Amino acid sequence: MRPRYKIWLESQQGKFLLGEGTAQLLQAIKERGSLSEAAHLLNISYAHAWRKIRHIEKNVGKQVVERKRGGKSGGSSCLTEEGERLLRKYEQLKETVAKACEMCE
């Protein structure tokens, strides 16, 4: 027998902030420097990725991804301090829960 779990972060008002899929999206943006490339990597549409980011930002009340419009060299995206903080909190929680579950095996 082994424990299973699913975790996510919510605001104090109970609004969804970040779960596994959205954390993967933020991590991919951080690594790739592009929302478009992150969406491609995760096999989701750019529009869907963009909706996820807007949903997070609406619920957080702050910008989590800084975007620079394209041009000849194309655009770029990076996490804001709030985006980095949110991703870090999620990863810390995920690690803590994983370690607790290892003790149950």
Backbone as a printed PyTorch tensor [residue, N CA C, xyz], in Angstrom:
tensor([[[  0.8470,  -1.1680,   0.0000],
         [  0.0000,   0.0000,   0.0000],
         [  0.8960,   1.2370,   0.0000]],

        [[  0.4740,   2.2530,  -0.7340],
         [  1.2370,   3.4880,  -0.7690],
         [  0.2890,   4.6750,  -0.8350]],

        [[  0.5980,   5.7320,  -0.1100],
         [ -0.2750,   6.9040,  -0.1210],
         [ -0.1780,   7.6580,  -1.4440]],

        [[ -1.2570,   8.2680,  -1.8520],
         [ -1.3210,   9.1150,  -3.0410],
         [ -1.8790,  10.4650,  -2.6070]],

        [[ -1.5410,  11.4850,  -3.3230],
         [ -2.0090,  12.8170,  -2.9480],
         [ -2.0480,  13.7350,  -4.1650]],

        [[ -2.8120,  14.7900,  -4.0240],
         [ -2.8680,  15.8480,  -5.0180],
         [ -2.9000,  17.1450,  -4.2230]],

        [[ -1.9960,  18.0530,  -4.5360],
         [ -1.9440,  19.2960,  -3.7780],
         [ -2.0960,  20.5040,  -4.7040]],

        [[ -2.5570,  21.5820,  -4.1400],
         [ -2.6430,  22.8550,  -4.8410],
         [ -2.6510,  23.9630,  -3.8070]],

        [[ -2.3710,  25.1550,  -4.2520],
         [ -2.3980,  26.3260,  -3.3920],
         [ -3.6760,  27.1130,  -3.6650]],

        [[ -4.2810,  27.6110,  -2.6050],
         [ -5.4670,  28.4640,  -2.7080],
         [ -5.1960,  29.7670,  -1.9620]],

        [[ -5.9390,  30.7840,  -2.3360],
         [ -5.8680,  32.0520,  -1.6110],
         [ -6.6310,  31.9020,  -0.2980]],

        [[ -6.5370,  32.9080,   0.5540],
         [ -7.2900,  32.9010,   1.8230],
         [ -8.7890,  32.8210,   1.5540]],

        [[ -9.2190,  33.3020,   0.3980],
         [-10.6390,  33.2750,   0.0290],
         [-11.0420,  31.9610,  -0.6530]],

        [[-10.1150,  31.0170,  -0.7590],
         [-10.4100,  29.7180,  -1.3530],
         [-10.3200,  29.6820,  -2.8680]],

        [[ -9.6890,  30.6890,  -3.4680],
         [ -9.5420,  30.7120,  -4.9240],
         [ -8.2750,  29.9560,  -5.3190]],

        [[ -8.3850,  29.1520,  -6.3740],
         [ -7.2550,  28.3680,  -6.8780],
         [ -6.1260,  29.2930,  -7.3050]],

        [[ -4.9060,  28.9510,  -6.8920],
         [ -3.7320,  29.7060,  -7.3010],
         [ -2.7910,  28.8750,  -8.1540]],

        [[ -2.4170,  27.6900,  -7.6630],
         [ -1.4230,  26.9080,  -8.3770],
         [ -1.5710,  25.4310,  -8.0470]],

        [[ -1.5280,  24.6000,  -9.0850],
         [ -1.5450,  23.1570,  -8.9370],
         [ -0.4160,  22.5740,  -9.7660]],

        [[ -0.4170,  21.2740,  -9.9500],
         [  0.6790,  20.5990, -10.6580],
         [  0.8570,  21.1300, -12.0840]],

        [[ -0.2230,  21.2130, -12.8350],
         [ -0.1230,  21.6630, -14.2290],
         [  0.3250,  23.1040, -14.3630]],

        [[ -0.2230,  23.9700, -13.5330],
         [  0.1580,  25.3790, -13.6140],
         [  1.5750,  25.5850, -13.0770]],

        [[  1.9920,  24.7850, -12.1080],
         [  3.3760,  24.8580, -11.6220],
         [  4.3360,  24.4270, -12.7390]],

        [[  3.9620,  23.3990, -13.4750],
         [  4.7880,  22.9610, -14.6060],
         [  4.8890,  24.0610, -15.6540]],

        [[  3.7740,  24.7700, -15.8820],
         [  3.7730,  25.8690, -16.8430],
         [  4.7110,  26.9860, -16.3860]],

        [[  4.6160,  27.3840, -15.1240],
         [  5.5100,  28.4280, -14.6180],
         [  6.9750,  27.9910, -14.6930]],

        [[  7.2460,  26.7390, -14.3440],
         [  8.6160,  26.2230, -14.4000],
         [  9.1340,  26.2410, -15.8330]],

        [[  8.2900,  25.8560, -16.7840],
         [  8.7000,  25.8390, -18.1970],
         [  8.9540,  27.2560, -18.7060]],

        [[  8.1490,  28.2140, -18.2770],
         [  8.3790,  29.6130, -18.6610],
         [  9.7150,  30.0760, -18.0910]],

        [[  9.9650,  29.7160, -16.8440],
         [ 11.2270,  30.0890, -16.1850],
         [ 12.4200,  29.5120, -16.9430]],

        [[ 12.3140,  28.2610, -17.3530],
         [ 13.4220,  27.5890, -18.0330],
         [ 13.5880,  28.0350, -19.4860]],

        [[ 12.4760,  28.2190, -20.1680],
         [ 12.5280,  28.5070, -21.6040],
         [ 12.5330,  29.9940, -21.9360]],

        [[ 12.0400,  30.8280, -21.0180],
         [ 11.9990,  32.2660, -21.2790],
         [ 10.9520,  32.6640, -22.2920]],

        [[  9.9470,  31.7920, -22.4790],
         [  8.9290,  32.0490, -23.4880],
         [  7.6510,  31.2960, -23.1380]],

        [[  6.5290,  31.9970, -23.1400],
         [  5.2380,  31.3420, -22.9140],
         [  4.9280,  30.3990, -24.0620]],

        [[  5.2270,  30.8240, -25.2690],
         [  4.9800,  29.9970, -26.4440],
         [  5.7720,  28.6890, -26.3830]],

        [[  7.0550,  28.7760, -26.0550],
         [  7.8780,  27.5700, -25.9620],
         [  7.4420,  26.6880, -24.7970]],

        [[  7.0390,  27.3110, -23.6890],
         [  6.5640,  26.5400, -22.5360],
         [  5.3010,  25.7670, -22.9070]],

        [[  4.3850,  26.4220, -23.6040],
         [  3.1470,  25.7610, -24.0300],
         [  3.4640,  24.5970, -24.9640]],

        [[  4.3680,  24.8260, -25.8870],
         [  4.7590,  23.7730, -26.8260],
         [  5.3750,  22.5840, -26.0820]],

        [[  6.2520,  22.8690, -25.1300],
         [  6.8950,  21.8270, -24.3430],
         [  5.8670,  20.9780, -23.5930]],

        [[  4.8370,  21.6380, -23.0620],
         [  3.8190,  20.9370, -22.2760],
         [  2.6770,  20.3940, -23.1300]],

        [[  2.7990,  20.6000, -24.4440],
         [  1.7960,  20.0970, -25.3840],
         [  0.4060,  20.6870, -25.1210]],

        [[  0.3660,  21.9910, -24.8330],
         [ -0.9040,  22.7040, -24.7000],
         [ -0.8580,  23.9050, -25.6400]],

        [[ -2.0140,  24.4100, -25.9960],
         [ -2.0340,  25.5460, -26.9070],
         [ -1.5490,  26.8050, -26.1920]],

        [[ -1.0470,  27.7330, -26.9760],
         [ -0.6060,  29.0180, -26.4450],
         [ -1.7760,  29.7150, -25.7650]],

        [[ -2.9560,  29.6640, -26.3930],
         [ -4.1460,  30.3170, -25.8370],
         [ -4.5220,  29.7200, -24.4820]],

        [[ -4.4300,  28.4060, -24.3760],
         [ -4.7530,  27.7400, -23.1100],
         [ -3.7450,  28.1370, -22.0310]],

        [[ -2.4800,  28.1710, -22.3770],
         [ -1.4320,  28.5750, -21.4340],
         [ -1.6650,  30.0180, -20.9770]],

        [[ -2.0120,  30.8740, -21.9180],
         [ -2.2610,  32.2820, -21.6240],
         [ -3.4550,  32.4200, -20.6730]],

        [[ -4.5240,  31.6300, -20.8990],
         [ -5.7010,  31.6580, -20.0060],
         [ -5.3290,  31.2210, -18.5960]],

        [[ -4.4900,  30.1920, -18.4980],
         [ -4.0530,  29.7190, -17.1710],
         [ -3.2970,  30.8230, -16.4270]],

        [[ -2.4100,  31.5100, -17.1200],
         [ -1.6390,  32.5870, -16.5030],
         [ -2.5680,  33.7170, -16.0540]],

        [[ -3.4820,  34.1160, -16.9040],
         [ -4.4260,  35.1940, -16.5400],
         [ -5.2760,  34.7970, -15.3400]],

        [[ -5.6890,  33.5220, -15.2720],
         [ -6.4970,  33.0330, -14.1520],
         [ -5.7020,  33.1290, -12.8400]],

        [[ -4.4490,  32.7040, -12.8740],
         [ -3.5930,  32.7960, -11.6890],
         [ -3.4550,  34.2560, -11.2720]],

        [[ -3.1400,  35.1170, -12.2330],
         [ -2.9240,  36.5270, -11.9300],
         [ -4.1800,  37.1840, -11.3650]],

        [[ -5.3150,  36.8060, -11.8840],
         [ -6.5810,  37.3510, -11.3670],
         [ -6.7670,  36.9510,  -9.9040]],

        [[ -6.5180,  35.6850,  -9.5970],
         [ -6.7250,  35.1890,  -8.2340],
         [ -5.6450,  35.6450,  -7.2580]],

        [[ -4.4240,  35.8270,  -7.7450],
         [ -3.3370,  36.3100,  -6.8980],
         [ -3.4700,  37.8180,  -6.6910]],

        [[ -3.9640,  38.4930,  -7.7190],
         [ -4.0750,  39.9460,  -7.6530],
         [ -2.7890,  40.6470,  -8.0280]],

        [[ -1.8600,  39.8920,  -8.6050],
         [ -0.5680,  40.4350,  -9.0290],
         [ -0.1380,  39.7360, -10.3010]],

        [[  0.7530,  40.3750, -11.0270],
         [  1.3180,  39.7770, -12.2300],
         [  2.3120,  38.6920, -11.8170]],

        [[  2.2260,  37.5140, -12.4410],
         [  3.1700,  36.4320, -12.1470],
         [  4.1190,  36.1630, -13.3130]],

        [[  3.7580,  36.6330, -14.4930],
         [  4.6160,  36.4820, -15.6670],
         [  4.7720,  37.8420, -16.3320]],

        [[  6.0150,  38.2290, -16.5630],
         [  6.3010,  39.4660, -17.2830],
         [  6.4800,  39.1060, -18.7500]],

        [[  5.7570,  39.8050, -19.6120],
         [  5.7930,  39.5010, -21.0250],
         [  6.3870,  40.6670, -21.8170]],

        [[  7.1770,  40.3120, -22.8050],
         [  7.7070,  41.3180, -23.7220],
         [  7.2380,  40.9320, -25.1080]],

        [[  6.5930,  41.8570, -25.7610],
         [  6.0570,  41.5800, -27.1000],
         [  7.1690,  41.2570, -28.0820]],

        [[  6.7730,  40.5060, -29.0920],
         [  7.7250,  40.0910, -30.1180],
         [  8.1320,  41.2230, -31.0300]],

        [[  8.8090,  40.8930, -31.9970],
         [  9.3370,  41.8060, -32.9970],
         [ 10.1810,  40.9580, -33.9130]],

        [[ 11.2190,  41.5130, -34.4340],
         [ 12.1060,  40.7300, -35.3010],
         [ 12.6610,  39.5100, -34.5890]],

        [[ 13.0740,  39.7080, -33.3440],
         [ 13.6930,  38.5990, -32.6050],
         [ 12.6860,  37.7950, -31.7850]],

        [[ 11.4170,  38.1590, -31.8190],
         [ 10.3980,  37.4330, -31.0600],
         [ 10.2760,  37.9740, -29.6480]],

        [[  9.2250,  37.5780, -28.9720],
         [  8.9760,  38.0440, -27.6130],
         [  9.6370,  37.1480, -26.5890]],

        [[  9.4190,  37.4920, -25.3320],
         [  9.9530,  36.6660, -24.2610],
         [  9.0520,  36.7870, -23.0430]],

        [[  9.1890,  35.8710, -22.1350],
         [  8.4270,  35.8810, -20.8860],
         [  9.3480,  35.4230, -19.7680]],

        [[  9.1240,  35.9600, -18.5830],
         [  9.8550,  35.5050, -17.4130],
         [  8.9510,  35.6640, -16.1950]],

        [[  9.2710,  34.9480, -15.1370],
         [  8.4740,  35.0390, -13.9210],
         [  8.8050,  36.3280, -13.1810]],

        [[  7.7840,  36.9440, -12.6220],
         [  7.9900,  38.0870, -11.7480],
         [  8.4070,  37.5580, -10.3810]],

        [[  8.7180,  38.4460,  -9.4620],
         [  9.0420,  38.0190,  -8.0970],
         [  7.8780,  37.2340,  -7.5040]],

        [[  6.6550,  37.6860,  -7.7840],
         [  5.4660,  36.9890,  -7.2690],
         [  5.3440,  35.6010,  -7.8830]],

        [[  5.6240,  35.4810,  -9.1740],
         [  5.5980,  34.1810,  -9.8380],
         [  6.6370,  33.2350,  -9.2640]],

        [[  7.8350,  33.7450,  -9.0160],
         [  8.9070,  32.9490,  -8.4110],
         [  8.5040,  32.5010,  -7.0080]],

        [[  7.9300,  33.4140,  -6.2330],
         [  7.5160,  33.1130,  -4.8590],
         [  6.4360,  32.0320,  -4.8470]],

        [[  5.4700,  32.1630,  -5.7150],
         [  4.3670,  31.2010,  -5.7980],
         [  4.8860,  29.8160,  -6.1810]],

        [[  5.7520,  29.7630,  -7.1820],
         [  6.3200,  28.4870,  -7.6180],
         [  7.1610,  27.8640,  -6.5060]],

        [[  7.9430,  28.6750,  -5.8310],
         [  8.7850,  28.1830,  -4.7230],
         [  7.9290,  27.6050,  -3.6030]],

        [[  6.8500,  28.3120,  -3.2320],
         [  5.9440,  27.8210,  -2.1730],
         [  5.3370,  26.4790,  -2.5640]],

        [[  4.8930,  26.3720,  -3.8170],
         [  4.2900,  25.1250,  -4.2830],
         [  5.3100,  23.9840,  -4.2250]],

        [[  6.5130,  24.2270,  -4.7200],
         [  7.5480,  23.1880,  -4.7290],
         [  7.9270,  22.7720,  -3.3080]],

        [[  7.9960,  23.7210,  -2.3800],
         [  8.3100,  23.3970,  -0.9830],
         [  7.2090,  22.5280,  -0.3820]],

        [[  5.9630,  22.8830,  -0.6290],
         [  4.8390,  22.1050,  -0.1150],
         [  4.8490,  20.6990,  -0.7090]],

        [[  5.0740,  20.6090,  -2.0060],
         [  5.1080,  19.3130,  -2.6860],
         [  6.2130,  18.4220,  -2.0970]],

        [[  7.3750,  18.9990,  -1.8480],
         [  8.4960,  18.2420,  -1.2740],
         [  8.1800,  17.7730,   0.1440]],

        [[  7.5640,  18.6350,   0.9380],
         [  7.2120,  18.2890,   2.3170],
         [  6.2000,  17.1390,   2.3450]],

        [[  5.1950,  17.2110,   1.4910],
         [  4.1720,  16.1510,   1.4360],
         [  4.7770,  14.8470,   0.9320]],

        [[  5.6430,  14.9310,  -0.0610],
         [  6.2940,  13.7260,  -0.5930],
         [  7.1280,  13.0310,   0.4810]],

        [[  7.8730,  13.8180,   1.2810],
         [  8.6720,  13.2390,   2.3420],
         [  7.7990,  12.5910,   3.4140]],

        [[  6.6920,  13.2350,   3.7530],
         [  5.7740,  12.6670,   4.7330],
         [  5.1750,  11.3490,   4.2160]],

        [[  4.8780,  11.2900,   2.9400],
         [  4.3030,  10.0670,   2.3670],
         [  5.3280,   8.9400,   2.3070]],

        [[  6.6040,   9.2830,   2.1420],
         [  7.6540,   8.2510,   2.1260],
         [  7.7100,   7.5310,   3.4610]],

        [[  7.4240,   8.2430,   4.5380],
         [  7.4320,   7.6330,   5.8730],
         [  6.3110,   6.6240,   6.0520]],

        [[  5.2590,   6.7770,   5.2430],
         [  4.0980,   5.8980,   5.3520],
         [  4.2620,   4.6190,   4.5560]],

        [[  5.2510,   4.5490,   3.7110],
         [  5.4260,   3.3570,   2.8410],
         [  6.0400,   2.2130,   3.6070]]])
